Amino acid sequence: MGQVYDTQAAKRPVNLTLNGDLVEKARAEGLNLSALAEGAVAAELGRRARARWDAEIAEACAAHDRYLEEYGSASELIRAHLEAEGDAAE
């Protein structure tokens, strides 16, 4: 799936509203809030992209199962053809 965003894109200032105590504690620990926020947003985008991918795969599998239910598999068609040829030769 790869990157869900351009990691080389220019940084932009944004305004966030966070719990004041959380900000104080994070700063006291020397945490980089911008990097943490960017990482959290990137992780969420990745999770959502994966969920969409999983849904697409599930739908493709369901469509394949419906096809097999209606028409059978290629091996079943070949087997039936070979059996029919064998019956015709007798």
Secondary structure, 3 states (H helix, E strand, C coil): CCCCCCCCCCCCCCCCCCCHHHHHHHHHCCCCHHHHHHHHHHHHHHHHHHHHHHHHHHHHHHHHHHHHHHHCCHHHHHHHHHHHHHHHHC
